[in-house]
Amino acid sequence: EHGHFGVPANVEAYEALYFWVRNNQEHYNKLQIGEKSSRLTSERISQLKAIGFDFIERCNKYHDDVRWNQRVRELKNFNEKHRHFKVPKN
């Protein structure tokens, strides 16, 4: 539908897909430097390549800085409210 694999992180409907995409990109990159991945098998890599999936994360510094600053603010707010940094998974 959109012609790319850049799943937006800030759209709730795509949040799980966004993290899945990022996770697979990270696992692929680890494999490229010799680390093992129990999740990303050669068969799974072939499946994703067959649909044109881009394993290279394409982010620019501006978006990285914006995301970083947003997360720092969120963490600060969480700590002020809960008085700890043990952020629950869900």
C-alpha positions as CSV (number, residue, x, y, z in Angstrom):
1,E,0.0,0.0,0.0
2,H,2.7,2.5,0.9
3,G,5.6,1.2,-1.2
4,H,8.2,1.0,1.5
5,F,9.0,-0.8,4.8
6,G,9.4,2.4,6.9
7,V,6.7,1.5,9.5
8,P,5.8,4.6,11.6
9,A,6.5,4.3,15.3
10,N,4.1,7.0,16.3
11,V,0.9,5.3,14.9
12,E,-0.7,3.0,17.5
13,A,-2.1,0.7,14.9
14,Y,1.5,0.0,13.6
15,E,3.3,-0.1,16.9
16,A,3.8,-3.9,17.1
17,L,4.7,-4.1,13.5
18,Y,7.2,-1.2,13.9
19,F,9.0,-3.1,16.7
20,W,9.0,-6.3,14.8
21,V,10.6,-4.6,11.8
22,R,13.2,-3.0,14.0
23,N,13.9,-6.2,15.8
24,N,14.5,-8.1,12.6
25,Q,16.8,-5.3,11.3
26,E,18.8,-5.5,14.5
27,H,19.1,-9.3,14.4
28,Y,20.1,-9.2,10.7
29,N,22.8,-6.6,11.5
30,K,24.1,-8.8,14.3
31,L,24.4,-11.7,12.0
32,Q,26.4,-9.6,9.6
33,I,29.0,-9.0,12.2
34,G,29.2,-12.6,13.3
35,E,26.8,-12.7,16.2
36,K,24.3,-15.5,16.4
37,S,20.6,-15.0,16.2
38,S,18.1,-17.6,17.4
39,R,15.2,-15.8,15.8
40,L,16.4,-14.8,12.3
41,T,17.1,-18.0,10.4
42,S,18.3,-18.1,6.8
43,E,14.8,-19.2,5.8
44,R,13.2,-16.2,7.5
45,I,15.8,-13.9,5.9
46,S,14.9,-15.5,2.5
47,Q,11.2,-14.9,3.1
48,L,11.8,-11.2,3.9
49,K,14.1,-10.7,1.0
50,A,11.6,-12.3,-1.3
51,I,9.1,-9.5,-0.5
52,G,11.8,-6.8,-0.9
53,F,12.3,-6.1,2.8
54,D,15.1,-3.6,3.5
55,F,17.3,-4.9,6.4
56,I,19.2,-1.6,6.6
57,E,17.6,0.9,9.0
58,R,17.4,4.3,7.4
59,C,17.2,7.0,10.0
60,N,18.8,10.4,9.9
61,K,20.5,12.1,12.8
62,Y,17.6,14.7,13.2
63,H,15.0,11.9,13.8
64,D,17.4,10.0,16.1
65,D,17.9,13.2,18.2
66,V,14.2,13.9,18.3
67,R,13.4,10.4,19.3
68,W,16.2,10.4,21.9
69,N,15.0,13.6,23.5
70,Q,11.4,12.4,23.6
71,R,12.4,9.2,25.3
72,V,14.5,11.0,27.9
73,R,11.5,13.3,28.7
74,E,9.3,10.2,29.0
75,L,11.7,8.5,31.3
76,K,12.1,11.6,33.4
77,N,8.3,11.8,33.7
78,F,8.0,8.1,34.5
79,N,10.6,8.4,37.3
80,E,9.0,11.5,38.8
81,K,5.6,9.7,38.9
82,H,6.9,6.2,40.1
83,R,10.2,7.1,41.7
84,H,12.1,4.3,39.9
85,F,13.3,3.4,36.4
86,K,11.8,-0.1,36.2
87,V,9.6,0.6,33.2
88,P,7.1,-2.3,32.7
89,K,7.0,-4.1,29.4
90,N,3.3,-3.4,28.8
